[in-house]
C-alpha cells in the first residue's frame, strides 16, 4: 500500500514540476514580447523626430515642443518598463486573464507615439494635451489592474508594502485624471500634472529591493501562480 502511495506522490510531483516549467515558459515568452513592444514604441517615436530644414540654431530652438513631448513620453515608457519588470518578477505562471490584461496595457502604450506627435505639432494645444493625459489615465489604469491582481496573489510582500504600493498607484492615477481635466482650461497645467504623476513612479512600486537568491535543492519555487482574473480575489 505504501509503495502505491509513494508512486502516486512521485507522479503528482513530476506533473507539478512539468506544469511549473510550462508556466515559466509562458511567462518568459510574455515578458519577452512585452519588452519587444516597448522597444518598437521607442523606435517609432525616434523615427518621428524630424530635423529642421535650416542650418541656424534658431530653427532648432523652434522644435522645443517636439523635444519636451519626446522626453516626457520617453521617461513615461522607461518608468512603465521598470515598474512592469519588477512587478512581473512575482509571477511564475500567468493566467489567461492576466495575459489579456497585459495585452490591453501594451495596446494603450502603443498609442503614445501618436499622441506625442500630435501634441508636439500643435505646440501643446489644449485638446491634444487633454488626449495625451487621458491616454496616461487609461494606461495607468490598466497597469493598476495588473498590479492589483498580482499583489493579491503573492505572499512575498508585507501588508504594509502592498498598502503603500496601492496608495501610490491610485494617487498617480488621480493626478493623471486631474491633468486631463486641467488641460481643457490650461494645457501647461495639465502637462505639469502629468509630469508630477510620473515622479511618483520613478522608483518601482514593488520589488525594487527584491533579489532572487539561490535556493537550496528541493526548495519549491517561491513564486505563487497567478489565478484567473475572473476568480474572486
N, C-alpha and C positions, 0 to 999 in steps of 0.2 A: 504493500500500500504506500509505504514511504517512497519507494522507487518511482511509482506512478506520479505521486505528488511532486517529487523533485523534478521529474521530466516535464510536467506541466508548468512548473515555475520557471524552469530554464527556457522553455518555448516562449512563455509570456515575456520574459526579459529580453530575449532575442528580438521579438516582434517590436517591443518598445524601443529598442536600440535602432532597428530599421526605420521605424516611424520618426524617431528623432533625427536620423541622418537625412531622411527625405524632407522633413520640415526645415532643417538647416539649409538644404539646397534651395528650397523655395525662398527662404528669407534672403539668402545671398544673391539670388537672381533678382529679387525685387529691389533690393537696395542698390545693386549694380545698375539696374535700369534707371532708378531714380537719379543716381549720380550722373548718368549719361544725359538725362533730360536737363538737369541743371547746367551741365557743360554746354549743351546746344543752345540753351536760352541765353547764356552769357555771350556765346559766339554770335548769335543773331543781333544782340544789342551792339556789339562791336562793329559788325558789318553795316549797321545803320548810321554810324558816325561818318559824316562827310566833311572833307577838308574844305576850307574856303577857296574861292577861285582867285582871290587877290593874294599878293605876297606881302601885304602890310600887316603889321601886328594888330592894327585896329580891326581888321577883318576877323582875326582870331578871337579878339575880345568880344565880338558880337555873337559868338557862339556860346556865351555864358548859360543860356537856358539849356542847351544840349549838355554842357558839362555838368551842371548841377543835377539835372534829371538822371543822367547816366550814373553819376557817382552814388546818388541815393538808391537807385534801383540795384546797382551792383552790390552795395552794402546790404540791402534787403535780401538779395539772393544768397550772399555769404552767410548772413545770420540764419536764414532758413535752413541752409545746408548743415551748418554747425549744430543747430538745435535738433534737426532731423537725425543727424548722425548719432548724437548722444542718446536721444530718446529711443531710437530703434535698437540700440545695444541691449535693451531689456527684453527683446523678443527673440525666441528661438523658432517658434512655429506660428507664423501669421495665419490668421483665419481668412476665409474668402471675403468676409465683410471688411476686414482691415485692409486687404489688398485693394478693394474697390475704393475705399476711403482715401487711400494713398494716391490712387489714380486721379480721383477728383481733386485732390490737393495739387497734384502736378499739372492738371489741366488749368487750374486757376493761375498758377505761377507762370505757365507758358504764355499767358496773355500780357505779361508785364512788358515785353518789348514794344507791343502795340501802344499801350497807354503811355509808356515813357516817351516814345517818339511823338505822339500827339501832343503831350504836354509841352515838350521842348519846342515843337514847331509853332505853337500858339503863345510861346513865351509865358507859360504858367497862367493861362487864362482860367477863368472860374470853372466852367463846365469840365474841361479836361482834368483839372486838379481834383474836382469832385469825383469823377470816374476813377481816377488814379487811386484816390484814397478809398473809394468804395471797393476797388479790387483788393486792396490791402485788408479790408474788413472781411471779405469772402475768403481770401487765402488764409488769414489768421484764424478765421472761424473753423475752416477745415482742419488746420493744424490743432486747434483746441479739441476737436473731436478725436483726432488721433491720440493726443496726449491724455485725454480723459480716460479712454478705454485701456490704454497701455498702463497707465498708473494704477488703475483699478485692478489690474491683473498681474501685478508683480509684488513680491514681498520683500524686495531689496531696498525699499525706501521707508524711512520712518514716516509716521503720520504727519509730523511737523514739516518734513521736506515736501510731502505731497501738497499740504495746505499752502505753503509758500509758493510752490510752482503754479498751482491753480490760481491763486490770487494775482500773481504777477501776469499770468497769461490773460486773465479776464480784464485786468487794468489796461494792458496793451490793446486789447480788443475794443475797450471802451474809448480809448484815445483815438484809435483809427475811425471809429464811428463818429466821434466828435469832429474829427478832421474833415470827414465827408460833409457834414452839415455846415461847418465853418467855411469851407471852400466856396459855398454858394454865395456867401456875403463878402468874404475876404480870402482870396486864393492863397496869399502868403501865410496867413494864419493857419489855414488848413494844411499847407505844406509843412509848416513848422511843427504842427501837432503830429504829423506823420513821422517826422524825424525824431521827435521826443519819444514816440512809442517804440521806435526801433532801438533806442538806447536801452530800454528795459530788457531786450532780448540779446544784448551783446554777449553777456555771459549766459551759457545754456541754462534752461530752467532746471534740468535734472541731469545727473550722470557726469558732470564735469570733473568731479573728484574721484570717479569710479575707475578702478583698474581691474583688468582680468588677470588675476594671479593664476599660477599653475596649480591645478587641483590634484590632490593625491589620487592614486589609482583606485578605481572602484567608486569614486565620488560621483554622484549624479550631477548632471548639469544644473546650475543654479537658476537658469532662466525658466520662467514659468510660461507654458504655452498660452497664447492669447486666444480666448474663446471667441465665438462668433459674436459680432457686434449686435446681432438681433436678440441675443440672450439677455436676460435680466442681469444687471450688474449691481 
